[in-house]
């Protein structure tokens, strides 16, 4: 007969088999259906799947309410308390969840791409694909979004990410990643563990105006269904929901055989409107199935969702339970015991009892805890019998121990002892070695969750590469940092992506780094002269710009004089550069009190560069004309200084030394006093700008717009 749950499940499965056969002559969703037929099937299926997942053991609707409340600290029923009662909550669950997330999602998972062939060009293509996938995920902040999905997984039994193509993302449109609220996802009830569900429903919220923009062919029908005639802003800005259903159906292949196919439909169930339907857009379609498998990264059109599983019996697409749910009962006991201890602590000073023959109640209240100088007149032979303090009975030791037991049980269920969460374990009198062993054991308890996340991220990168293959019809550039510390520019085009690569995840790439251990090891190796280079040392120490530091270190050791000169010459003259920027913006720089030699040196450097050569001719003339003006002003200042200062004498010849004009190009004859000789700079009107040195050809092309 089986268990009651099995009987209930089998009975429901039997009823599901005949769900559509009562009223309809077909048994599955299909793009060939008419809109009324498709609408009826979508609505019936949606409601049936919702009801299925709200049964035991999932009870998703209750899970989304109760589990979230416990996670956020709303763990008490306030109706059971009086206003003066102690409302004690020790949210141990939140501390454990934070520790778990910090460990299992410490870093973004790194993709591992295996090339389809052993040729060098295929090896480079695989490395470029892996770098581009990782950089794309970083740009979309997928590490933070994965953390949110894993938080849903360990608290609400399921976590989802969704990838979609957005025309408005980036310069040319791009693939974006979203964290999906589990409440908005309904899975087909027949879906098994790690299966491709026959249906995935996603509830989407948007304004009526946005809905009309997404489905312009249905605009009139949408407005009519919401009784909108004038289309005012207040009407069109109203938020509504619609559903999209990604489904698998049976169709014919090129040989006439029945094969599974993928489609998607958008609909508004309460309005009975089919907004649109079409084959799965995340796929390249060809005449034969063989060509499709060769052209695409995956073997079947993918539904754009990434599912995460953890505590699963291997029978269901959604986990039967989660960590937070398993620890909730212990959290309730912890709150109850803590409340009892706090209430007992409130009466630690005891209760005062007064003899009614000696005091009235009002007089007794005036005397209690009013200070040492308070005096009371008592009509009694024995004063001690007129006023007494009755202390509360002390709590047995086992009461406090039950509180620690509840905390320990939560830690065992969540796999987060004190050493793992970072709280002080000194009270347990354990050595540092024992603490490290406990922390490592707790980390081992999280390894199964780490593997689950790695499995989900592997699906994510495969789906991302598949969508790049479909939607990247133009050249997309990715700025990445190579293993040598230099920036690389990788170009991906869907037509040039090797669709036969194998995508995986590097082992333990999501775990956080033990930075202190890495620093200590690096310093120990460097001090001992072992196999560690200076750049690796800088990286392991976590210092900024390790490449720059390494270059400076090596140059300072090999060529100290040249290094000092390069430091001086590499400085950008901010005054000169700011004046150049003003000239390029069409503005006149203000006259400065002094124009030092580095100011003119920077101008000469700019005018001899490829940057000057690529400027518009008008901008070149502006810069050269301005340089002539300021050089003339500098010459006048120099002549004035010469008129009041004695000439400089060359100690070798004993003859006066001709002063060098600021801004004068080395190797040119000096300008005579009076400023009659034309300075050696291009004439802004009659002469062409100076021809710069031939530019060096860059072997690594930079993408347009960089």
C-alpha positions, 0 to 999 in steps of 0.5 A: 500500500505504501505510506500515506504520502505515497498513496496521496502522491500516486492518486494525484499523479493518476488524476494528473494523467487525465487532467486534460483529456476530459475537455480537450482532444490533446494532451500537451502544450503546442505552438500549433494550438489556437489562442483559446486552446492554448489559453485554457491549457496554460491556465489549467496547468498553472493552477494545477502545478501551483496546488501540487507544490503547496502540498507536503513536503514542499508547502511552498506558499507557507515556506515563503512566509514562515521561513522568511519571517524566521530568517528576518527575526519575526519569530514570535506571535505577539498575540500570545504576549502581554504588553509588559511581557519579555519578547526575547529573540536570539536569532541564531539562524541569521548568524548561521546563514551569514556564516554559510554565505560567507564561506560557500559564496566567497568568490565568483565561480571560475569557468574552466573551458576545455577546447574541442581540439589540441591545436594552439589556436583552439587552446587560445580560443578556449582561454579567451572564451573562459576569460570572457565568460568570467568577465561578463559575469563580473560585469553583471555582478553575478557573484552577488546575485548567486549569493541571493539565490543561495540564500533563497535555496537554504531558506526557501528550498529553491533558488533561481537565476534567469538570463535574458537578452536585453536590447537596451543593455550596453552599446549593442544590447547584451545578456543580463542576469537576474535573481528571480523571486522563487514566489514568481516561479512555478515548475511543472509538477512532473519534473524530476531531480535535475530534469528539464521541466516540461513547463516553467512559468515565470510571473513578470511585473511591469506597467501597462505601458511597458506591456503594450511596448513588449507586445505592440500587436496586442496593444488594443486588446490589452487596453480594452481588457483593462478598460483604458480608453484615453490612455492617461499617465495614471492609467498606463503607469499602473503595474500589472502582472503577466506570465511567460511559460517556457515549455517542451512539446513534441514536434516533427524533425526533418525526417518526420520523427517525433522529437521534443521541441521548445517554445515560449508563450506569454499570457494574462490568465485573468484576462484570457489573453495570449500575448505572443507565442514562438519557438525558443529564441535561445537557439540557432535553427537549421534544416536538420537536427544534426546541423543544429547540434553542431552549431549550438553549444547545447544539444537542445534549446534551453529554458533560460533559468538556472536552478540550484538544489541542495537537500534533495531526495533525488525525486523532485525538481525542488528540494523537500526541505532546507537548512532554515526549516530544519532549525526552526523548531530549535530556534523556537525552543531557544527563544522560549528558554531565553525568555524564561531566563530573562524573566527570572532575571527581572526578579533577581532583587526579590519582592518587597513585603510589608506588614499591613498593620505597619504600612499602607500600600501607598506608604510602602511603595514610597519606601521601596528603593528610595535611598539610604536616608529614607526613614519610616516610623513603624508601630511594632516591637520587631522592625524586621517583621514590618518590612521584608524582601522575599527573593525569587527561587534560583533557576536550576542549572539545567535550565540554562544548559538547555539554552546552550543545548538549543544553540548547539543543535542549531549550529549542528544542523546549520554546520556553523559552530562558534569557530566557524561563525567567528565568535569567541570560543575561549569559554570552551577552553580549547586550544588554537589547534582544536579551534582550527580542526573544528573550523575545518570540520565545519567547512567540510560540512558545507562542501556538499553545498559548495558542490551544489553551487558549482553544479548550478554555476556550470549550468549558468556558464553553459547557458551564457555561452549558448546565448552568446552564440545566438545573440552576439551577431556583432563583435563584443569586446571584453577587457580582462586581466591576463595571468601576467598582470597585463590587460587583454582585449578579447573579442567574441562574435557568435559566428566565431565561437567554438560551439564544441568546447566543454564548459566546467567549473574550477574546483573550489573556486567559490571558496573564500581565500585565507588571506592571512595564511597566504600572506604568512606563507608568502613572507616566509618564502621570500625571507627564506629565498625560496621559489617566489617572485617579487610580483607574486609576493606583492599579490599575496600581500594584497598590495595595490598595483603589484605590476607597477610595484614589480617594475619599479623594484626591478628598475631600481635594482638594475638601473637606479639612475635611469629609474630616477630619471624615469620617475621625473620624466613620467610626471604629467604637467597638470597645468599644461595638460589642463590648458590643452584640455581648455583649448580642445574645448574651445576655451582660452586658458587664463594667463599664468604668472610663470611658465616654467621649463617643464610646462614647455617640455610637456607641450613639446612632448605632446606635439611630438606624439601620435596623439597630436597627429590624430587631432583635427587640424584646427585643434593642432593650430589652436595648440601651436598658436597658444604655444607661440603666445606664451613663449613670447610672454616668457621671452619678454619676462626673460629679457626683463630678468636679463636687464636687471641681472648680471650675465652668467659667465662660462668658467672655461672660456670666461665669456658670457653664456647666452640664456636659453629661452624657456620652451626652446627645443634642444639643439636649436640656436638660441633666440637673440635678445629682443625676440627677433628670431622666430621660435622653432615651433609650427606656424599656426597659419602658414606652416603645417604641424610637425610630423611626429615620429612613425608610430609603433604598430600595436600588435594587440588591436584595441577595440573601437571606442577604447 
